[in-house]
Amino acid sequence: MKIKTIAKSYDEVMAIKPPKHERPKKTNIFWQTLTKIISQPALFSTHFTHKEIGMERLGKDEQALILMNHTGFTDFEIAYSMLYPRKFNTVAAFETFMGLEWLMKSIGCFATRKYIADLQLIRDIKHCLEKNKSSVLMFPEAVYTLDGTCVTLPSTLARFIKMLGVPLCILKTNGVYLHNPAYGYLKPRDVPIHAELCYVLSPEEIKAMSVEDIEAVLERDFSFDDFRWQKENGIVIDEPFRAEGLHNILYKCPHCGKEGEMHSEGIHLSCCACGKTWELTELGYLKATEGEDYFDHVPDWYRWERECVRREVLEGSYGFDVPCDIMMIVDTKALYKVGSGRLSHSKDGGFHLTGCDGKLDYHQSSRSMYTCEATPYWYQIDDVIGMGDSEALYFAFPTEHREVVGKVKLAVEEIFKILEEEERVSMLEREAAKKADQ
């Protein structure tokens, strides 16, 4: 999917009036039917299968919160096919409305700005449930998974579920990621797709459970691993380009430890620094052409990189400062090219984006983001790092040290966890000191 881009100066973009907020529209059976019909050819071509588990517990006209894992654009086609003809509104990223605002609203979507505290989103969801009398479909991960496993969920999700007090359902897919992985530069693979729609918790069960209990349910029922699913089901992916783009997420060599030297082509992933090479097999295993494999499971390699990043953060050695091209979104008409600048990131400094001849100076603290947009070949443009607030979204495209795109998402998530851990320790120390004084 492409997105419309227009070159404008930073001043011109900041002078654009932001779109006026509108309440989510009631779903329309005409648009629901049309969307389902349009979705069928794509699903048919992937040998799509699905099943429902416990959905008889949800009344025909009963509203629910439906959480769906986010693995590719096919998610929308699956949701609009499986949930039909149930009325539902969909929470969608603000940038997906570019040039398609009327269509997105017609099919029941309403926009949110990712990764920021958005009280308006809560009001809109309650409006859908109480006024529109429709269910709400939500992708709590907010971004496509990069390694085929569950992305970090917001820590407030369980509290949000308890606050709404409506049934919780989970729509989980397997195969969407493998069909067109986020690292793979838009080359689809011939992979069967399967989806399951499950009734998870009733309002009564949610009311009786603690936040911690709900978090445990989410961890159990929302988890997935597409590479493991591929192996367990013996699904063969024999495309000659199946490893291409893998270096975008597996950016660090476990053999020599170098970063930014990984390269992928055809069915192979290799390190340009030491020459170590792996094959991505037809069953999704990583197999070294010589010597030790180190990791035969893509998510295990990715998890090791996360551990390395966390160690750097704790040791105080993590951080980067790179030149970049800058684009912005302030309305739903286009993505605006505003010039070039620099992007830096660290634990204490968060994101700092400067540029546009000194006119742009944007900070975003580490405490404000539990994850971030860090996507290879974003909207067929280039590798991107995204951030923003209620006034504007900023997208930085590094022109050097592009490996930071693969690394920064892990860093943002680990920094947020570390800050939360430090805050808990500090709180316990204050409580202990208070007791000692009494």
N, C-alpha and C positions, 0 to 999 in steps of 0.2 A: 504494500500500500504506500503510495506516494503522498506528499503533503505540499500544498502550494507555498512557494517562497517568494518574497518580495524584498528588494534592497531598499532600505530607508535609513536615514540618519537616526542616531539615538534620540535626539530632540524630537524628531517627527514621531517616532514610536511612542515616546512618553506623553505626547500631546493627544494621542488617540484616546477617546473616551471608552472605558471598559464597558462591556455589555451589561445591560440591566438584568438583575436576577429575576428569573421566572420560576414559579412553582412547577414541579414535574407534572406533565400532562397525564391525564387518564389514558390508559391503553385503549387502542382502537382495534376491533376484531379484523377490520380490513387490512390494516398494516401488519397485524400479527400473522394473518393468513398469507399475505404476500411475502413476508420475510421468511416464513417457513418454506414456502414453495421455492423461493430463490435459493435457499440453503440446501435443498435436496441434491442437486447435481454434485456439489463438492463433497457432501457426506457419502453419497453413493460411490464415488470414485475411491474413497478410502475404506470401503467395505465396512462401513460404520455399523456397530452393534451397541445395544444398550439394554439396561434393565433397571427396574425400580425395586427398592427394598423398603417395605413398611410405609409406602406412600398412601396406603388406604387409611392410615390414621389421620391424614390431613383432609379436612372437609373440602368439598368441591369449591366453595367460595371463601374458604378460610385463608387469611393472610399469613405469610411466613417469611422469615429471613432465609434466603437461599445463598449459601456461600459456595463459590466455585473456584477451583484452582486455576491459575492463569498460565497457560503453556503455549498459547499461540492464537492467531486471529480466528482459527476454526472454533475456538471456544464460543464465540457469539452464535455461529451457525448451529452448534450443538444445543446451546441453551434455548434458542428460539424455536428449535425443532422439538426438543424433549418437553419443554414446559407448556407448549401449546395444548389447549386453548386457555390455560390459566392466565388470569390477568397479572402482569408483573411489570414493575419499572426496574431499570438497570442503572446502577452507578457506573459512570464512565469517566475516564480521564479527560480533562479539559481540552487537551490537544487533539483528541479524536473527533472533536466537533469542527475542526478546520475545514471550511468549505462544505460541510455536511450538516450544519446546525439544524436546518428544517427537517432533514431526514432522521437524524438522531433523536430529535424530540418527538417526531411522529411515531417512532417505534418504541417510545416510552423511556428513552435514556435521559438522564440528567447529569450535569457535569460537576466534578469536584477537582480541586487542585491537590495533587498527591503530596503526601509526606508532611503536610502542615496541619496544625490544629484547625479544624473547620467546623465551627458550631452550626453553620448554615447547612452542612451536610446532614447533621443529626436532625435538624428541623425538617429538611426535605424528606428524609426517610420516614419520619413520623407522619408527615403529610401523606405520603404514599399509602402507608398502612391504615391511617385513620380516616382520611378524606377521600382518597382515590379508591380505597378498599381493594388495594392490589398488593401482591407480594413484592418483595424487593430482592433483586439479584445483585450480589456484590462480590467483587474479586478482592478479598482482603490483602492479598500479597501485593496488589497495585501494579506490579511489573511482571513481565514474562520471566519464568525461571531460566537461569543460564546453564544449570547443570542437570536439569531434569528432576530435581527434588524440590520440596516445599521451601519457598522463600520465607525469610523472617516475617512473622506476623506481628502486627502492632500489639503492644502489651495491654492496651485498653480494650481489646476485642471482646474478651470474656465479660468484662463489666458492661460493655455496650449490649451484648446479647441479653444479659440479665436485666438491663434497663428497659429494653424493648418489650420483653415478656411475651413474645409470640413464638410459635414453633420454629425450631431450627432444622433446616434441611441442608444437606451437602451434596453438591453435584461435582463428582470427581471423574476426571478423564485419565486414560492411559493411551499413549500413542501419538497425541497431538504434538508433543515436544519432539518426538523422534521423527515425525512426518516432516516437520520444518523447524529444526532447532534454532533458538535465538542466536547461536553462534555461527549458523551455517549459511549466511548470505543468500537467503531466499531460494535455495535449491531444494525443492521438496523431494522427500524420499517415499518410496512405495511401502507404506506402513499401515496396517489395519488400526483403526481407532475404536476404542471401547469406552463407554461412559456408564456410570452408575449414579442414580438419583436416590438418596437415602433420607428417610425421616429419622432424625437423630435425637431430638429432645422435644418434649411437649412443654407448654407453658408451666404446667404444674411441676414437672421435673426441674425446669430451670429455676423456678421460685424456691424449691427445696434445696438446691445445690449452692455451694459456696463458689466464689469466683475461681478458686484453685481447682475445684472439681470440674468446672466448665473448661478451664485451661487444659486439664488432663484429657478431657473428651476431644478437644480440638487437636491436641498433639497426637492422639490415637487415630482419629477418624479423618483428619485432613492431611495426614502424611502420605507421601507417594515417592516413588523412585522409578522413573521410566526406564533407565538402563537395567535395573534389576528385573523389572517387569518383562523387558525384552528377553533377558536371559532365561528367566523362569518359564516363559511361554515359547521359547525356541523360535523367536521371530527373526527371520533372516533379512538383513538390510545389505544388499549386495551392490548398491550403486558405487561406481568407481570414484565418486567425489565425497564419500560419506564422512571423511575426517576433515574436510576443508572448513576452515574457520575455527577449528578446535583450539588453536593457539590463542584465541581471544579470551578464553577463560582459563586455559592451562598455560599460563604465561611464565611460570617459573619451573626450571628444570630440576627435578629431584636428584639428578646424577651429579651435576656440577654446581647447582645452586644459583645460576645466573637467571636474571629476569629480563624479559623483553627480547630474548634471543630465540624464542620458540617459533617454529614455522610449520604450517600444515599445507599439505597438497595431496590430492587424490585420496588414498586410504592411509597415509602416513602422517605422523606428527614427529618432528625432529627438533633438536637443539642445534642452532648454528654455531654455538660456542664450543661445544664438546663433541658434537656429531652423534650423540645418542639418539636412536630412532625407535619409534613404536608404530605398530600397525593397529588400527581400529578394526577388529575382526567383524565378520558378518553377523555375529551374535552380540556385538557391543562390548567385547572385551578389549583391553589394551594389552598388547603383547610386544615386548621388546624384540627387535630383530636380532640383537645379540646381548648376552649378559642378563643382568637382573631387571625384572619388570618394574620394581618399586611399587607401582600401583596398576592393577588390572581393571579397576572400576573408576570411571571418570569422576563420580561424586567423591570418592575417597581422595583423589588427587586434589580436587577443589577444596575439600575439607582441610587437607594438609596446608594448602596455601592460606586458608583462613587462620589456621593456628600460627603460621609464620607471621602473618600480618599482626595478629594479636600480640605476639611476642615483641615485635618491633614497637608497637604502640606503648606497651608496658615499659620497654627499655628506653623509650624516648627517641628512637631513631627513625620513626615513621614520619613521612611528610613529602610533599612535592610542590614544585612551582614550575609550571609549563606554559609555553605560548599557546594560544588557541584562537580560533575563529569563533565569533559570538553571534548567536541568533536569539530572538526573543519572541514570546507570545504574550499579547495583551488583550486580544479579542479573538473572535472565531473566524476571522477572514483569511489570515495567512500567518506563516512563520516569517519573521522579519530578520533579514541579514543587517546587522548594525555595525559590523566592523571586526576588529581584532583586539586582543589584549592578553592578559595572563590570568591563569587560575592556580591558586595554591590551596592546599588542604593540610590540616594538622589537627591533633586532638584539641589543643587549647584554642587555636585560631578558627577552627571550623573551615568553611569555605570562604575564600576571598577572591572575588572576580573583579578585575579592573580592566579598563580599556576605553575604546571609542574616544580617543584623543583626550583622555583624562576625565571624561564626563560620567563614565560608569564606575562606581565604587560600591560593590554589593558584598555584604557580609551575611553569612548564615551560620549560626552557632551549631556546634556538635550536639547540643542537647535538644535541638529542634527537629532532628531527623533520625528516625530509627533505621532507615534505609535510604537509597537514592536511585535516581535514574542513571544507569551506566550500561549502555546498550551498544553492541556492535552494529554498524551499518543502520543506524536509526532512521526509519522512514526512507530507506534507500539513499541517504545523504552521506553519512560517515559515522565513525565511532563517537559517541556523545556522553557527556556528563551533565545531568540536569539538576536544577535546584530552583527555588523561587518562593514567593510569598503571595499574598492575596492581590497584590498589584500587578505582578508580572512573573512570568516564568523565563528562566535564563538557561540557555543551552550552549555549553562550551565544547568545541571540537578540537582536541589537542592536535597540534601540528608537529610536535616532537614528543618522544617518550610515550607513544600511544598505549604502551602496556599499562599505564596508570588507569585506563578505562576498565580493564579487567580487575585491577587491584582495589580501586577506590570504593567499590560497593561493599567489599568485605571489610575494608577499613571503617567505613561509616557505621556499619552494623556492629562491629566489635567495639568501636569507641563508645557508641551509645550504651552497650551492655556494661562496659567498664565504668562509665559515668554513673549508671544506675547502681552498680555494685558499690562504688565509692560512696554514693549518697546513703545507701543502706547502712554501710559500716559507720559512717559519720553519725547517722541517726541513732544507732545502737550505742555509740560512744557517748552521745549527749544524754541518752536515757540513763546510761550507767553512771555518768557523772552526777546527774540530777539525784539519783537514788543515794549516791554516796554522800551528798550534801545534806540529805534529810535526816 
